[in-house]
Protein backbone atom coordinates (compact mmCIF):
# COMPACT_ATOMS: atom_id res chain seq x y z
CA UNK A 1 0.00 0.00 0.00
CA UNK A 2 1.45 3.36 -1.00
CA UNK A 3 0.98 6.52 1.00
CA UNK A 4 -1.32 9.04 -0.65
CA UNK A 5 -0.91 12.75 -0.15
CA UNK A 6 -2.06 13.79 3.31
CA UNK A 7 -2.50 10.15 4.42
CA UNK A 8 -1.16 9.42 7.87
CA UNK A 9 -0.04 5.82 8.34
CA UNK A 10 0.75 3.70 11.38
CA UNK A 11 4.45 4.03 10.54
CA UNK A 12 4.07 7.84 10.72
CA UNK A 13 2.56 7.60 14.19
CA UNK A 14 5.27 5.20 15.35
CA UNK A 15 8.01 7.43 13.97
CA UNK A 16 6.40 10.51 15.53
CA UNK A 17 6.27 8.84 18.95
CA UNK A 18 10.05 8.36 18.97
CA UNK A 19 9.70 5.20 21.01
CA UNK A 20 12.75 4.01 22.97
CA UNK A 21 14.39 0.97 21.40
CA UNK A 22 13.98 -1.03 24.60
CA UNK A 23 10.21 -0.41 24.60
CA UNK A 24 9.59 -1.93 21.17
CA UNK A 25 7.68 -5.22 21.10
CA UNK A 26 6.43 -5.58 17.49
CA UNK A 27 4.45 -8.69 18.23
CA UNK A 28 1.20 -9.92 16.72
CA UNK A 29 -1.67 -10.33 19.19
CA UNK A 30 -4.25 -13.07 18.49
CA UNK A 31 -7.73 -11.65 17.95
CA UNK A 32 -9.20 -14.27 20.22
CA UNK A 33 -7.52 -12.62 23.21
CA UNK A 34 -9.55 -9.46 22.59
CA UNK A 35 -12.68 -11.54 22.13
CA UNK A 36 -12.12 -13.51 25.31
CA UNK A 37 -11.08 -10.62 27.55
CA UNK A 38 -12.97 -7.60 26.25
CA UNK A 39 -16.06 -8.74 24.35
CA UNK A 40 -18.93 -9.36 26.79
CA UNK A 41 -21.61 -10.26 24.22
CA UNK A 42 -21.92 -12.47 21.16
CA UNK A 43 -22.35 -9.34 19.03
CA UNK A 44 -19.08 -7.91 20.36
CA UNK A 45 -17.23 -11.14 19.70
CA UNK A 46 -18.60 -11.11 16.16
CA UNK A 47 -17.22 -7.59 15.70
CA UNK A 48 -13.77 -8.73 16.78
CA UNK A 49 -13.71 -11.80 14.54
CA UNK A 50 -15.30 -10.24 11.42
CA UNK A 51 -13.95 -6.69 11.35
CA UNK A 52 -10.39 -7.00 12.69
CA UNK A 53 -7.72 -8.14 10.26
CA UNK A 54 -4.68 -7.87 12.51
CA UNK A 55 -3.65 -6.66 15.97
CA UNK A 56 -0.05 -5.56 16.52
CA UNK A 57 1.54 -4.79 19.87
CA UNK A 58 4.01 -2.08 18.92
CA UNK A 59 5.56 -1.06 22.24
CA UNK A 60 5.31 -1.21 26.01
CA UNK A 61 6.63 1.85 27.81
CA UNK A 62 7.87 1.15 31.34
CA UNK A 63 10.03 3.02 33.84
CA UNK A 64 12.92 0.67 33.02
CA UNK A 65 12.92 1.34 29.27
CA UNK A 66 11.46 4.85 28.98
CA UNK A 67 12.93 6.57 32.02
CA UNK A 68 9.45 7.71 33.09
CA UNK A 69 8.25 6.90 36.59
CA UNK A 70 5.23 4.73 37.29
CA UNK A 71 2.12 6.37 38.71
CA UNK A 72 0.20 4.90 41.64
CA UNK A 73 -2.52 6.47 43.76
CA UNK A 74 -5.73 5.36 45.44
CA UNK A 75 -7.59 5.22 42.11
CA UNK A 76 -5.17 4.03 39.44
CA UNK A 77 -1.89 2.25 38.84
CA UNK A 78 0.11 3.07 35.70
CA UNK A 79 3.06 0.70 35.65
CA UNK A 80 3.05 0.39 31.86
CA UNK A 81 1.63 2.21 28.84
CA UNK A 82 1.30 0.29 25.58
CA UNK A 83 1.00 1.24 21.93
CA UNK A 84 -1.14 -1.07 19.77
CA UNK A 85 -2.45 -0.97 16.23
CA UNK A 86 -5.54 -2.65 14.84
CA UNK A 87 -5.99 -3.15 11.11
CA UNK A 88 -9.68 -3.08 10.24
CA UNK A 89 -11.39 -4.95 7.42
CA UNK A 90 -14.79 -4.41 5.78
CA UNK A 91 -15.37 -1.26 7.82
CA UNK A 92 -13.75 2.14 8.25
CA UNK A 93 -12.62 4.43 11.04
CA UNK A 94 -15.78 6.52 10.70
CA UNK A 95 -18.08 3.65 11.60
CA UNK A 96 -19.75 2.85 14.91
CA UNK A 97 -18.18 -0.61 14.55
CA UNK A 98 -14.67 0.89 14.67
CA UNK A 99 -15.43 2.90 17.80
CA UNK A 100 -16.89 -0.14 19.52
CA UNK A 101 -13.85 -2.23 18.55
CA UNK A 102 -11.62 0.44 20.10
CA UNK A 103 -13.63 0.41 23.30
CA UNK A 104 -13.47 -3.40 23.46
CA UNK A 105 -9.69 -3.28 23.01
CA UNK A 106 -9.32 -0.80 25.87
CA UNK A 107 -11.49 -2.99 28.08
CA UNK A 108 -9.53 -6.12 27.18
CA UNK A 109 -6.14 -4.68 28.16
CA UNK A 110 -5.70 -3.92 31.87
CA UNK A 111 -3.44 -0.90 31.38
CA UNK A 112 -3.62 2.32 29.35
CA UNK A 113 -3.16 1.96 25.61
CA UNK A 114 -2.51 4.35 22.75
CA UNK A 115 -4.53 2.52 20.11
CA UNK A 116 -4.12 3.21 16.40
CA UNK A 117 -6.88 1.93 14.12
CA UNK A 118 -6.13 1.66 10.41
CA UNK A 119 -8.81 1.12 7.75
CA UNK A 120 -6.39 1.41 4.82
CA UNK A 121 -7.33 5.01 4.05
CA UNK A 122 -7.50 6.77 7.42
CA UNK A 123 -6.25 6.34 10.95
CA UNK A 124 -7.99 6.89 14.25
CA UNK A 125 -6.24 7.40 17.57
CA UNK A 126 -8.04 6.09 20.63
CA UNK A 127 -7.13 6.59 24.29
CA UNK A 128 -8.86 6.01 27.59
CA UNK A 129 -7.67 6.42 31.14
CA UNK A 130 -8.04 3.39 33.41
CA UNK A 131 -8.84 3.06 37.09
CA UNK A 132 -9.26 0.25 39.57
CA UNK A 133 -12.68 -1.36 39.72
CA UNK A 134 -14.61 -0.63 42.90
CA UNK A 135 -15.58 -4.27 43.48
CA UNK A 136 -12.52 -5.13 45.53
CA UNK A 137 -10.88 -7.11 42.72
CA UNK A 138 -7.74 -6.36 40.75
CA UNK A 139 -9.81 -5.55 37.66
CA UNK A 140 -9.55 -2.22 35.83
CA UNK A 141 -12.28 -0.20 34.11
CA UNK A 142 -12.35 2.72 31.70
CA UNK A 143 -12.19 6.04 33.52
CA UNK A 144 -13.78 9.11 31.98
CA UNK A 145 -14.64 9.95 28.41
CA UNK A 146 -13.18 7.74 25.71
CA UNK A 147 -10.83 9.91 23.64
CA UNK A 148 -11.15 9.39 19.90
CA UNK A 149 -9.91 11.33 16.87
CA UNK A 150 -9.52 10.58 13.20
CA UNK A 151 -6.03 11.45 12.01
CA UNK A 152 -6.34 13.20 9.72
CA UNK A 153 -10.11 13.74 9.85
CA UNK A 154 -11.82 13.51 6.49
CA UNK A 155 -13.02 17.12 6.66
CA UNK A 156 -9.52 18.50 7.23
CA UNK A 157 -7.96 19.55 3.88
CA UNK A 158 -4.39 18.49 3.19
CA UNK A 159 -3.20 22.02 2.28
CA UNK A 160 -2.04 24.85 4.51
CA UNK A 161 -2.71 25.61 7.31
CA UNK A 162 -3.88 22.06 7.96
CA UNK A 163 -0.62 20.46 6.84
CA UNK A 164 1.14 22.56 9.47
CA UNK A 165 -1.39 21.49 12.10
CA UNK A 166 -0.80 17.85 11.16
CA UNK A 167 2.95 18.19 11.61
CA UNK A 168 2.46 19.98 14.94
CA UNK A 169 0.15 17.22 16.14
CA UNK A 170 2.61 14.50 15.16
CA UNK A 171 5.44 16.36 16.89
CA UNK A 172 3.32 16.70 20.04
CA UNK A 173 3.03 12.91 20.30
CA UNK A 174 6.76 12.46 20.80
CA UNK A 175 7.59 10.62 24.01
CA UNK A 176 10.74 12.65 24.65
CA UNK A 177 9.45 16.15 23.89
CA UNK A 178 9.66 16.92 27.61
CA UNK A 179 10.59 15.17 30.83
CA UNK A 180 7.32 13.58 31.89
CA UNK A 181 6.95 13.19 35.64
CA UNK A 182 5.05 9.89 35.36
CA UNK A 183 3.46 7.56 32.82
CA UNK A 184 0.10 9.10 33.73
CA UNK A 185 1.36 12.53 32.69
CA UNK A 186 2.62 11.12 29.38
CA UNK A 187 -0.70 9.43 28.69
CA UNK A 188 -2.67 12.57 29.61
CA UNK A 189 -0.46 14.54 27.21
CA UNK A 190 -1.42 12.14 24.40
CA UNK A 191 -5.10 12.61 25.24
CA UNK A 192 -4.59 16.36 25.02
CA UNK A 193 -3.07 15.92 21.54
CA UNK A 194 -6.26 14.09 20.52
CA UNK A 195 -8.42 16.87 22.00
CA UNK A 196 -6.40 19.54 20.18
CA UNK A 197 -6.59 17.60 16.91
CA UNK A 198 -10.38 17.29 17.25
CA UNK A 199 -10.52 21.10 17.38
CA UNK A 200 -8.50 21.68 14.19
CA UNK A 201 -11.53 21.57 11.83
CA UNK A 202 -13.18 24.18 14.07
CA UNK A 203 -10.21 26.52 14.52
CA UNK A 204 -7.93 25.93 11.55
CA UNK A 205 -4.95 25.52 13.88
CA UNK A 206 -3.45 23.10 16.38
CA UNK A 207 -3.45 24.44 19.95
CA UNK A 208 -2.51 22.14 22.82
CA UNK A 209 -4.55 22.59 26.02
CA UNK A 210 -2.57 24.33 28.75
CA UNK A 211 -4.11 22.37 31.63
CA UNK A 212 -6.52 19.56 32.42
CA UNK A 213 -9.24 22.16 32.95
CA UNK A 214 -8.45 23.76 29.60
CA UNK A 215 -8.56 20.34 27.93
CA UNK A 216 -12.01 19.69 29.41
CA UNK A 217 -13.21 23.12 28.25
CA UNK A 218 -11.82 22.48 24.76
CA UNK A 219 -13.62 19.16 24.54
CA UNK A 220 -16.87 20.72 25.79
CA UNK A 221 -16.64 23.60 23.31
CA UNK A 222 -16.00 21.17 20.46
CA UNK A 223 -19.04 19.09 21.38
CA UNK A 224 -21.15 22.24 21.67
CA UNK A 225 -20.07 23.45 18.22
CA UNK A 226 -20.95 20.07 16.74
CA UNK A 227 -24.43 20.23 18.26
CA UNK A 228 -24.98 23.78 17.02
CA UNK A 229 -23.80 22.88 13.52
CA UNK A 230 -26.30 20.04 13.45
CA UNK A 231 -29.07 22.48 14.41
CA UNK A 232 -28.07 24.77 11.56
CA UNK A 233 -28.13 21.89 9.09
CA UNK A 234 -31.58 20.88 10.34
CA UNK A 235 -32.89 24.43 9.93
CA UNK A 236 -31.43 24.66 6.43
CA UNK A 237 -33.07 21.40 5.40
CA UNK A 238 -36.40 22.60 6.73
CA UNK A 239 -35.97 25.97 5.01
CA UNK A 240 -35.29 24.30 1.67
CA UNK A 241 -38.83 22.88 1.81
CA UNK A 242 -40.45 26.08 3.09
CA UNK A 243 -42.42 28.36 0.77
CA UNK A 244 -43.69 31.02 3.16
CA UNK A 245 -41.46 34.10 3.16
CA UNK A 246 -42.10 34.78 6.87
CA UNK A 247 -41.02 31.25 7.83
CA UNK A 248 -37.90 31.54 5.68
CA UNK A 249 -37.02 34.82 7.39
CA UNK A 250 -37.46 33.17 10.81
CA UNK A 251 -35.17 30.33 9.82
CA UNK A 252 -32.55 32.74 8.50
CA UNK A 253 -32.61 34.72 11.75
CA UNK A 254 -32.39 31.54 13.84
CA UNK A 255 -29.37 30.37 11.84
CA UNK A 256 -27.72 33.76 12.33
CA UNK A 257 -28.18 33.56 16.11
CA UNK A 258 -26.84 29.99 16.24
CA UNK A 259 -23.83 31.03 14.17
CA UNK A 260 -23.08 33.70 16.78
CA UNK A 261 -23.07 30.98 19.42
CA UNK A 262 -20.72 28.90 17.26
CA UNK A 263 -18.35 31.84 16.87
CA UNK A 264 -18.37 32.35 20.64
CA UNK A 265 -17.48 28.70 21.24
CA UNK A 266 -14.84 28.80 18.51
CA UNK A 267 -13.25 31.81 20.20
CA UNK A 268 -12.85 29.70 23.35
CA UNK A 269 -10.77 27.29 21.27
CA UNK A 270 -8.55 30.04 19.89
CA UNK A 271 -10.14 29.98 16.43
CA UNK A 272 -11.53 32.75 14.30
CA UNK A 273 -15.24 33.38 13.53
CA UNK A 274 -16.36 31.71 10.34
N, C-alpha and C positions, 0 to 999 in steps of 0.2 A: 504494500500500500504506500503510495507516494503522498507527501504532505502538500496539500493545496494551500494557496495563499490565505493567510489568516487562520489556518487550522492549527490548533494547539493539540499536540499529541502527548501520550503518556511519557515518552522520552523527554519532551520539553519540561514537563512538570518535575520529573526525576532530576534532570540537569539543573533546573532552577532551585530545587531544594538543597543542592550541594551536600548530599548525605555523606557522613563520614564512612570511609571504607569499611571500618569494623562493624558498621551497623547494617551493611547490605546482606540480604538473605537470598533474594532472587530464587524463590522456591514456589512451585505450583502447589496450590491448595485444592484438595478434592472438593467438588461441589457438595458432596454428601455431608461434609462436616457442617456447612452452612445450613443445610436442610435439617440435620439432626439437632443442632444446637440453637438455631435462631428462628426456625419456621414452625410456629405453633399449630397451624391448621393445614389441612390437605391442600387448600388453595395456595397457601404460601409455599409449600413444598413443590407444588407444580410450577410456580413462578421460578423457583431456583433451578429446577431441572430443565425447564423448557426455554428459559430466556437468558440463561448464563452460559456463555461459551467457555470461559476460562477465568480462573481466579489466581492471581499472582501475588505472593507476599514479597514485597520489594525490600522492605527494611524494618528493623526493630531498633528504635533509639532507646538507649539505656544510659544511666550515669557512667557506666564503665567504658562505653564506646563513643559517647557524644559529649562527655564532660559537662553534662547538665544534671543537676541534682534531682532526685526523686521528690515527689510531693505527697505528703501524708497529713491528713487532718481527720476530724471526727466524721466527715462526710465521704471523703474520697481518698483513693490511694493510687497515685500515678507512678508506678515503678517502671513503666515501659510505654512508649508511644510507637505504634506501627504505621507503616505506609503500605496500602494494598491497592491493587487495581482489579477491576472486574470488566471483562470484555462481554458486552451484551450481544445477543443475537435475536433477530426477528422483533426487535423493539428499539426505541431510541431514547435518548436522555431526557426528552421532553415528556415522556409518558408517565402515567401514574404507576405503571409496572416498575419502571426504573427507580422511582422514589421509594416504592415499597421494598424493592430488592436492597436498596441502600440501607433502609431502616433495619431489615432483617440481618444484614451483615453486621451492623453495629451491635445489634442485640446478641448475635452469635459469638462475638469476640469480647472477652471480659476486660478489655482495656481500651483506651481511646485510640481511634484509628483515623488517619487521613485517607479517605477512600476516593479513588479516581475511577469513575465509570466511563467507558469508552464504547460508543455505538458505531465507530468507524467513520463518523463525520464530525461529531462533537464530543467534548468531554464534559463531565460534571464532577465537581468537587463536593464531597459530603463529609461533614464532621458533626460529632455530637459528644458533649461532655458525658462522663459516667459518674455514678455515685454508688455507694453501697446500698443494697436493698435493706428495707426496714423490717425484714422478717426474721432477723437474727442469724441468717445464713451468710455464707461468703459470696453470694450472688451479687452481680452488679446490674444496674438498670440505667436507661438513658436519663440524662439530667438536663432539663431545659429544652428549649426549642432546637429542633434538628436543623443544623445549618446546611444549606444546599445552594449551589450556584453553578449555572452552565458557564463553561469557560472555553471559548468565548460564547456569550449568549447570541442567539440567532439574530436578535434585533440590534446588535452592536456592529456597525460597519467596520470594515478592515482598515479604512483610511485614517488619516489624522483627524481629530486628536485621539481616536480610539486605539490606534496602534501604539501610541505612547502610553496610554493607560494600561494596555495589555503588558507591555514590558515592565512597567512599574509594579503591576500586580505580581508578575513572575518573580521580580527581584525581591518583593516583600515576603515571599515564601521561604527565602533562604534561611536555613537553620542557623548559620553563623553570622547573620547580619547584625546581631548584638549579643551580648552575654546574658542569656536567659537565666533567671534565678532558679527556676525549676522547670520540669517537664510540663507542669500545668500552665505556666506562663508561655512556654513555646506553643502549646496547643491552642491557648486562648488567642495568641497572636495570629495563628492560621485562621481561626474563626473570624477574626477581625478583617483579614484579607478577603474572605468570602463575603462578609457584610459590605465592605468597600466596593468589591467588584459588582455586587448586586445593584449598587447605586449608580454605576457608570452610565447605564442607559438613561438615567434620570438627570444626571448632572453634566455628563460629557467629560468627566475627569475622575481620576482615581485618588481618593482622599482617605487615608487610614484613620479610623477612630482614634481619639487621643486618650480615651479611658473606657472602662467597662460601661460606665453610664452613657458616654457618648456613642458607644457601639449599640447599646439598647435603643437610644433615641434615633440613631440612623436606621436601624431595622424597622422601628415603628413608623418613621416618616416614609420609608420605602413602601411598607404595606399600605399606609394611608393613601399614598399617591396612586398605587395600583387600584385601590377601591374607587377612588375618585375618577380615574380614567375609565373604569368600567361603567360608571354612572354616565359619563359623557357619551360613551359609545352607545349606551342604551337610549339616551335622549336623542341622539342623532338618528338612530334607526327608527325611533318612533316619529321623529320629525319628517323623515323621508316618506312616510305614509300619510302625513297630515296635509289637509287641503285648506283648512281655515287659517287665514292670515294671523288672527289673534293668537291662536294656539302655537303657530310657528314662532311668533314674536316671544311668547312665554318660554318656549324651549330655548331660543337663542339667548335670552336673558339668564336662564338657569345655567346654561353651559358657560356663560361668561363668569357667573359667580363661582361655579365649581373650579374654573380655570384659575381664578384668583386664589382659591384654597390650595390648588396644586402648586402654584408659584410660591406660596408661603411655605409649604412643606419642602419644596425644592431648595429654597433659600436656607433651610435648616441643614441641608446636606452639603451646602457650599456651592450649589449649582445656580445657573442663571435662569430667569423666567423664560418660558418658551414663547 
